């Protein structure tokens, strides 16, 4: 069994690169049992999406000024 620390690292890495099928399986199995790690995954995905939306908005404003 992997620790929550191991899973949080994999969740974070999964935002930047494609995880192997074994890593994805490990994360999914752990998330089925661990509410805290599920919440961590949801929060990191939300933060990533919000940051991307924010930077896209800034870029579109800069494009309009040019």
Secondary structure, DSSP 8 states (H G I E B T S, - for coil): ---HHHHHHHHHHHHHS---HHHHHHHHHHHHH-HHHHHHHHHHHHHHHHHHHHHHHHHHHHHHH-
